[in-house]
């Protein structure tokens, strides 16, 4: 690294999200924006980044010696090739979510990152799972990790607050197609939710069963409604319900344990706590219709405040990991875990067959090929694209 106090960063892909990242990176003390890359020269010319090198080839950027790290903000089908090339060049990677279309690609990215880090420990791999910086989810993770809730028996997340009208899908020919996205609501809208299911609870399901629909409420090629059941090694059961066709939507994350129930809803963290162990009471009370004593506790964090810019918080942490070996909030391999869960739900739902985890990558890839053959071209031709796009609508608040 040319400067031990700043990471020289390049941004690959300067569309909506890429341009957004560029704007705050230029204000960071831990990073210096040194290069940008996009295959559309005209789009790059519109970027407000004085004195920054511009490339139409990511390979040329990586060979230039101008970057210590790249933030990949291209459409996600291109993430794997850019990331692997960066690792092979000894360059750190911060990748937008989802990291790829399939777990096969994500595992290859992980392998390349591990190989690069063996050669140079300063090469890091991070993913933009920025919801992890929200205090409410951090508090939830802390409670569960410390055993306050006891053994978890049920996890339910109803995440239907993703209403998308046809105008959204018409805004790009790549949207909601197998070739352009490799999936629908699970790939595009839900990566953060899937990550938080894993990260806050510390549990990974061993089997997924699901029901889902391709184009149930929109004339598209991919899934727009999923109801999944997750089986866990400890006997717990989970539910994940999502759709882009429902309004008004719901965003309720509920975890049941031996010491009550925790609910995340409407930006609040509420613990309905039992005075005694549910298991112990179930086995010992002599009362046939016993009602357990509970009390409700509002555990919504008031301090420290959430970062003003969640994306910047992840990027700052990523840079500090490179500069000072600070523990990463969102390591790249965790992006693969969230993707694998989404892949498994997608495969189980559209084949109506239970799927075991870890996921068989070859079977998943064959499934994707089959889906593209079966549903490719089903998306209705574009009519009129929206005049503007609200990127903020792509991010669920708590």
Number of C-alpha atoms within 10 A of each C-alpha: 15 11 11 11 16 19 26 22 27 30 27 26 24 23 17 13 16 21 22 14 19 21 15 14 21 15 12 15 12 21 24 20 27 21 23 28 27 21 14 14 12 9 14 20 10 10 16 11 18 8 9 15 15 20 21 16 14 25 14 12 22 24 11 12 13 18 24 27 29 28 25 30 26 21 18 20 17 15 23 23 14 21 28 21 16 26 25 15 16 22 25 28 26 26 26 24 26 27 32 26 28 25 27 18 20 25 18 16 26 21 15 19 26 18 16 23 18 10 10 12 13 19 23 25 29 27 26 28 26 21 22 21 18 17 19 22 20 16 16 25 18 14 17 19 14 9 13 14 22 17 15 22 15 18 22 20 21 17 20 21 20 24 14 19 13 18 14 15 21 20 17 13 14 15 21 28 22 23 17 15 18 26 26 24 21 26 27 18 23 24 21 23 20 21 22 21 22 17 20 18 17 11 15 18 20 15 21 24 22 24 20 23 17 22 19 16 17 19 16 25 27 30 27 26 24 23 18 21 21 24 18 17 11 12 10 17 18 19 19 21 19 25 28 23 20 16 12 9 16 17 20 17 21 20 22 21 23 20 22 23 20 25 19 21 14 11 13 14 21 18 24 17 21 18 13 14 17 15 12 10 16 13 9 8 11 9 9 7 7 10 8 15 10 15 10 13 12 12 16 17 18 9 7 8 10 14 14 8 11 17 19 18 17 24 25 17 20 31 28 19 19 25 18 13 14 12 12 18 20 24 17 25 20 20 27 27 20 27 27 25 26 25 25 25 27 33 25 23 25 18 16 13 13 18 22 16 13 15 18 14 16 12 12 19 17 11 16 21 15 12 20 19 11 11 16 16 14 15 20 14 11 13 10 10 15 13 7 7 12 8 10 8 12 13 13 15 12 17
